[in-house]
Amino acid sequence: MAYHFRNDYSFGAHPKVLKALCQTNLEGNPGYGADSHCAAAAGMLKELCRAPDAAVTFFIGGTSVNFTAVAALLRPWEGVFCAGCGHINTHEAGAVEATGHKVLALPAGPDGKLSLEELARALPLYGDVHLVRPGMVYLSDATETGGVYTLAELESIARLCREHRMYLFVDGARLGCALTARGSDVTLPDLARLCDAFTVGGTKNGALMGEALVLANPALHEDFFRIQKQRGGVLAKGWLIGAQFEALLSGGLYFDLARHANEMAQRLQEGLVRKGVPFLFPSPTNQIFPIVRDEDLPGLQALCPLEVWGPAEEPGHTIVRLVACFATAPEEVDGLISAFPAP
């Protein structure tokens, strides 16, 4: 039996999302996001954020929303701070740099979080007018290795950003998992209060595709649609994303799916720990990172297609990534625990 833990977008969509899409199929909606479903989903999200003055727009995918937001928010001579493992630095093929803005990567720990200390240490290095001026801090929550920011961390980084005229942007491709992680003390209203802009990811949390961008800072609203259009981020059949977010945000489904993904990943992580398997760090979200012996890797990949994260500190060992999602069943978790090679 093969197990499915490669990523959280291996499956299509939650049945309620598919039902919503089928119901809108022959409605004859206006295009480019000017439809009732996008308007309703945007209103629901603003209400959840307690941010009536925010603007919400929808994109097809994460890379598109990331580089469009950076291009819209920054002046031509400005760059963006991010963790070295940040998505815009590692998995987007230079999309941000292609807009003319330099990514300023900084060291991060195993949890993938960018610290206030690293930002404060880096800022003086860019005081020379011959260099790029940092105009934004980009954070991922959850991070690329499953870490979650605390409210205190976000508040301190937001203060630093305001003191140094930098925007704060949070990539929330896995925001649902971050907000519902065990011990998390951050809420959507907190993000709306502290960030200039942030995304609420659907692709990795039960949607076929789609990300919502919340522009919490009213100064960013004017003409944003124009740059979104210019950068290829406007879907003609925009209601296809709006209807999905309507379904996800109704009755707390978005958070239920994320909570389930977290619970399945934690069940898997705890079971492997009991088996003696070491980990990169104890991730609280739906991505976990076991360390396996190189000799066991081919058999494990045959059993469970997965992503190889990189070599471990201990020679002869490799870090791998396992990801749970809305469709992960407890039986699949328990089966993988039993079949997983013991160290």
C-alpha positions as CSV (number, residue, x, y, z in Angstrom):
1,M,0.0,0.0,0.0
2,A,1.2,3.5,-0.9
3,Y,0.6,6.3,1.6
4,H,-0.1,9.9,0.6
5,F,1.9,12.4,2.6
6,R,3.8,14.2,-0.2
7,N,2.0,17.5,0.2
8,D,-1.3,19.2,1.1
9,Y,-2.4,19.7,-2.5
10,S,-2.3,16.2,-3.8
11,F,-6.1,15.9,-3.6
12,G,-8.7,18.0,-5.4
13,A,-11.0,19.8,-3.0
14,H,-13.3,19.3,-0.1
15,P,-16.8,18.0,-1.3
16,K,-18.5,21.2,0.0
17,V,-16.2,23.3,-2.2
18,L,-16.9,21.1,-5.3
19,K,-20.6,21.4,-4.6
20,A,-20.4,25.2,-4.4
21,L,-18.6,25.2,-7.8
22,C,-21.2,23.0,-9.4
23,Q,-24.0,25.2,-8.1
24,T,-22.3,28.3,-9.7
25,N,-21.5,26.5,-13.0
26,L,-24.4,27.9,-15.1
27,E,-25.2,31.1,-13.2
28,G,-23.8,33.4,-15.8
29,N,-21.6,35.5,-13.4
30,P,-19.8,38.8,-14.2
31,G,-16.1,38.4,-14.8
32,Y,-12.9,39.5,-13.2
33,G,-14.0,39.2,-9.6
34,A,-17.0,41.6,-10.0
35,D,-19.5,38.9,-9.0
36,S,-21.6,38.3,-5.9
37,H,-19.5,35.3,-4.8
38,C,-16.3,37.2,-4.6
39,A,-18.1,40.1,-2.9
40,A,-19.6,37.7,-0.3
41,A,-16.4,35.9,0.4
42,A,-14.5,39.2,0.7
43,G,-17.2,40.4,3.2
44,M,-17.0,37.2,5.2
45,L,-13.2,37.5,5.4
46,K,-13.3,41.2,6.5
47,E,-15.8,40.3,9.2
48,L,-13.6,37.5,10.4
49,C,-10.6,39.9,10.5
50,R,-12.7,42.6,12.1
51,A,-11.3,44.9,9.4
52,P,-14.2,46.6,7.6
53,D,-11.8,49.0,5.9
54,A,-9.6,46.3,4.5
55,A,-9.7,45.3,0.8
56,V,-9.8,41.6,-0.3
57,T,-8.9,40.3,-3.7
58,F,-8.4,36.8,-5.0
59,F,-5.5,35.2,-6.9
60,I,-5.1,31.7,-8.5
61,G,-1.9,30.8,-6.6
62,G,0.7,31.7,-4.1
63,T,3.6,32.8,-6.3
64,S,1.3,35.1,-8.3
65,V,0.0,36.9,-5.1
66,N,3.5,37.1,-3.6
67,F,5.3,38.8,-6.5
68,T,2.3,41.0,-7.3
69,A,2.1,42.2,-3.7
70,V,5.9,42.9,-3.6
71,A,5.8,44.8,-6.9
72,A,2.8,46.8,-5.8
73,L,4.0,47.8,-2.3
74,L,7.7,48.6,-3.0
75,R,9.4,51.4,-4.8
76,P,11.8,50.4,-7.6
77,W,14.9,50.8,-5.4
78,E,13.5,48.8,-2.5
79,G,14.0,45.2,-1.5
80,V,12.3,42.7,0.8
81,F,13.7,40.9,3.9
82,C,12.8,37.2,4.3
83,A,14.1,34.1,6.0
84,G,16.6,32.2,3.8
85,C,14.1,29.3,3.5
86,G,11.3,31.7,2.6
87,H,9.2,30.7,-0.3
88,I,10.0,33.8,-2.3
89,N,13.7,33.0,-1.9
90,T,13.7,29.3,-2.6
91,H,10.7,28.0,-4.6
92,E,9.5,30.8,-6.9
93,A,12.1,30.8,-9.6
94,G,13.2,34.4,-9.0
95,A,9.6,35.7,-9.5
96,V,10.2,38.6,-7.1
97,E,13.6,39.5,-8.6
98,A,11.9,39.5,-12.0
99,T,9.8,42.4,-10.8
100,G,13.0,44.3,-10.1
101,H,13.0,43.9,-6.3
102,K,15.9,42.2,-4.5
103,V,15.2,39.5,-2.0
104,L,17.3,40.1,1.1
105,A,17.6,36.6,2.7
106,L,18.5,36.3,6.4
107,P,19.3,33.3,8.5
108,A,16.5,31.3,10.2
109,G,16.5,28.5,12.7
110,P,15.1,25.0,12.1
111,D,11.6,26.3,12.7
112,G,12.0,28.6,9.7
113,K,11.1,31.8,11.6
114,L,12.7,35.1,10.9
115,S,13.7,36.7,14.2
116,L,13.6,40.3,15.4
117,E,17.3,40.0,16.2
118,E,18.3,39.1,12.7
119,L,16.2,41.9,11.3
120,A,17.7,44.4,13.7
121,R,21.2,43.2,12.9
122,A,20.7,43.4,9.2
123,L,19.1,46.9,9.0
124,P,22.2,49.0,9.6
125,L,24.0,47.1,6.7
126,Y,21.6,48.8,4.2
127,G,22.1,52.4,5.4
128,D,24.4,53.2,2.5
129,V,22.5,55.0,-0.2
130,H,24.3,52.9,-2.9
131,L,22.4,49.8,-1.7
132,V,18.9,48.6,-1.9
133,R,16.6,50.1,0.8
134,P,14.7,47.4,2.7
135,G,11.0,48.3,2.2
136,M,9.3,45.2,3.4
137,V,9.5,42.2,5.7
138,Y,8.1,39.0,4.3
139,L,7.1,36.2,6.8
140,S,5.5,32.8,6.1
141,D,3.0,31.6,8.7
142,A,3.2,28.7,9.0
143,T,6.8,28.7,7.8
144,E,8.3,26.4,5.2
145,T,9.3,24.0,8.0
146,G,6.1,24.2,9.9
147,G,7.0,26.8,12.5
148,V,4.4,29.2,13.8
149,Y,4.9,32.8,14.9
150,T,3.7,33.9,18.3
151,L,1.7,37.1,18.8
152,A,4.6,38.7,20.7
153,E,7.0,37.9,17.8
154,L,4.6,39.4,15.3
155,E,4.0,42.5,17.4
156,S,7.8,43.1,17.8
157,I,8.4,42.7,14.1
158,A,5.5,45.0,13.3
159,R,6.9,47.7,15.6
160,L,10.3,47.4,13.9
161,C,8.7,47.7,10.5
162,R,6.9,50.9,11.4
163,E,10.0,52.4,13.0
164,H,11.9,51.8,9.7
165,R,9.2,52.5,7.2
166,M,8.9,48.9,6.0
167,Y,5.7,47.1,5.1
168,L,4.9,43.8,6.9
169,F,3.6,41.1,4.6
170,V,2.6,37.6,5.8
171,D,2.4,34.7,3.3
172,G,-0.4,32.7,4.6
173,A,-0.4,29.8,2.1
174,R,-0.8,27.5,5.2
175,L,-2.3,30.2,7.5
176,G,-5.2,27.9,8.6
177,C,-2.7,25.4,10.0
178,A,-0.8,28.2,11.7
179,L,-3.8,29.7,13.4
180,T,-5.2,26.3,14.5
181,A,-1.9,24.9,15.7
182,R,-1.6,23.7,19.3
183,G,-0.6,26.7,21.4
184,S,-1.1,29.3,18.7
185,D,-2.1,32.7,20.1
186,V,-2.5,34.6,16.9
187,T,-5.9,35.4,15.3
188,L,-7.1,36.9,12.0
189,P,-7.9,40.2,13.7
190,D,-4.3,40.2,15.0
191,L,-2.9,39.9,11.5
192,A,-5.2,42.6,10.2
193,R,-4.0,44.9,13.0
194,L,-0.3,44.2,12.6
195,C,0.2,43.5,8.9
196,D,-0.1,45.8,5.9
197,A,-1.1,42.8,3.8
198,F,-1.4,39.1,4.3
199,T,-2.8,36.1,2.4
200,V,-5.3,33.4,3.4
201,G,-4.4,30.3,1.5
202,G,-7.0,28.0,-0.1
203,T,-4.9,25.8,-2.4
204,K,-3.4,23.9,0.6
205,N,-6.5,23.9,2.7
206,G,-9.4,22.3,0.8
207,A,-9.8,24.5,-2.3
208,L,-9.1,23.4,-5.9
209,M,-7.0,26.5,-6.1
210,G,-7.0,30.1,-4.9
211,E,-5.5,32.5,-2.4
212,A,-7.2,35.5,-0.8
213,L,-5.1,38.7,-0.3
214,V,-6.1,41.0,2.5
215,L,-4.9,44.5,2.1
216,A,-5.3,45.7,5.6
217,N,-3.5,49.1,5.0
218,P,-6.0,51.4,3.2
219,A,-3.1,53.3,1.6
220,L,-2.5,50.2,-0.6
221,H,-6.0,49.9,-2.1
222,E,-5.9,52.5,-4.9
223,D,-5.0,51.1,-8.3
224,F,-4.1,47.6,-6.8
225,F,-6.4,46.0,-9.4
226,R,-4.4,47.6,-12.2
227,I,-1.1,46.0,-11.1
228,Q,-2.9,42.7,-10.3
229,K,-4.2,42.7,-13.9
230,Q,-0.8,43.8,-15.3
231,R,1.0,40.9,-13.5
232,G,-1.5,38.3,-14.8
233,G,-3.1,37.8,-11.4
234,V,-6.8,38.5,-12.4
235,L,-8.9,35.4,-13.3
236,A,-11.6,36.2,-15.9
237,K,-13.9,33.6,-14.2
238,G,-13.1,35.1,-10.8
239,W,-16.3,33.6,-9.2
240,L,-14.6,30.2,-9.3
241,I,-12.3,31.4,-6.5
242,G,-14.9,33.5,-4.7
243,A,-17.4,30.6,-4.5
244,Q,-14.7,28.3,-3.1
245,F,-13.9,30.8,-0.3
246,E,-17.6,31.3,0.4
247,A,-17.8,27.5,1.0
248,L,-14.6,27.4,3.0
249,L,-15.5,30.4,5.3
250,S,-19.0,29.2,5.9
251,G,-19.6,27.5,9.3
252,G,-15.9,27.5,10.1
253,L,-15.0,24.9,7.5
254,Y,-11.7,26.5,6.7
255,F,-10.5,26.2,10.3
256,D,-12.0,22.7,10.7
257,L,-10.0,21.4,7.7
258,A,-6.8,23.0,8.9
259,R,-7.3,21.7,12.4
260,H,-7.8,18.2,11.0
261,A,-4.6,18.4,8.9
262,N,-2.7,19.5,12.0
263,E,-4.2,16.7,14.2
264,M,-3.3,14.0,11.6
265,A,0.3,15.3,11.3
266,Q,0.7,15.5,15.1
267,R,-0.7,11.9,15.4
268,L,1.9,10.8,12.9
269,Q,4.8,12.8,14.5
270,E,3.9,11.5,18.0
271,G,3.7,7.9,16.7
272,L,7.1,8.1,15.0
273,V,8.7,9.7,18.1
274,R,7.4,6.8,20.1
275,K,9.1,4.6,17.6
276,G,12.4,6.4,18.2
277,V,12.5,8.4,14.9
278,P,14.3,11.7,15.3
279,F,13.0,15.0,13.9
280,L,14.4,18.3,12.5
281,F,12.3,20.1,15.1
282,P,8.9,19.4,16.7
283,S,6.6,21.0,14.2
284,P,3.1,22.0,15.6
285,T,1.5,22.1,12.1
286,N,0.6,19.8,9.2
287,Q,4.2,19.5,8.0
288,I,6.6,17.3,9.9
289,F,10.3,16.5,9.2
290,P,11.6,13.1,10.3
291,I,15.2,12.1,9.9
292,V,15.9,8.7,8.3
293,R,18.9,6.7,7.5
294,D,20.1,7.0,3.9
295,E,19.9,3.2,3.5
296,D,16.2,3.3,4.5
297,L,15.3,6.1,2.1
298,P,14.6,4.1,-1.1
299,G,12.2,1.7,0.7
300,L,10.4,4.6,2.4
301,Q,10.0,6.5,-0.9
302,A,8.5,3.4,-2.4
303,L,6.1,3.1,0.5
304,C,5.2,6.8,0.7
305,P,6.2,9.2,-2.0
306,L,7.7,12.2,-0.2
307,E,9.9,15.2,-0.5
308,V,13.5,14.9,0.4
309,W,14.3,18.1,2.4
310,G,18.1,17.7,2.6
311,P,21.0,16.1,4.4
312,A,20.8,15.9,8.2
313,E,23.7,17.0,10.4
314,E,24.5,13.4,11.3
315,P,26.3,11.7,8.4
316,G,24.4,9.0,6.5
317,H,21.0,10.5,7.4
318,T,18.5,12.6,5.4
319,I,15.6,14.9,6.5
320,V,12.3,14.2,4.7
321,R,9.0,16.0,4.7
322,L,5.6,14.4,5.4
323,V,2.5,16.5,5.0
324,A,-1.1,15.9,6.2
325,C,-4.2,17.5,4.6
326,F,-8.0,17.7,4.8
327,A,-8.3,14.3,3.2
328,T,-5.8,12.4,5.5
329,A,-7.5,9.6,7.4
330,P,-6.4,8.3,10.8
331,E,-6.1,4.8,9.4
332,E,-3.5,6.0,6.8
333,V,-1.5,7.7,9.6
334,D,-1.5,4.6,11.7
335,G,-0.5,2.4,8.8
336,L,2.5,4.6,8.0
337,I,3.6,4.6,11.6
338,S,3.6,0.8,11.6
339,A,5.4,0.5,8.3
340,F,7.9,3.3,8.9
341,P,11.5,2.0,9.3
342,A,12.7,2.1,12.8
343,P,16.1,3.9,13.4
